Amino acid sequence: MKEIDRLIQGHTKNWRLSRMAAVDRNVLRLAVFELLADLETPGTVVINEALEIAKKYSTNESAQFVNGILDSIKNDLQQERRTE
């Protein structure tokens, strides 16, 4: 969880995890875990599922917030995997 939180925190600007809505924070954590652990599921699928959860249980603004963070993390992880 520390690695996941570190990744999320590194891709947010002026947002501490403690300031995020609980739903948003936990959706991000779950999606980042999937991006790290499940290499077979495309990142876009993971993000789309996270957005659906955020829209249903949080707000539309939350979906945009979650999308921006997850897309940034996905791109960085893809770049890291290419260089390995």
Buried (B, 14 or more C-beta within 10 A) or exposed (E): EEEBBEBBEEBBEEBEBEEBBEBBBEBBBBBBBBBEEEEEEEBEEBBBBBBEBBBEBBEEEBBEBBBEBBBBBBEBBEEEEEEE
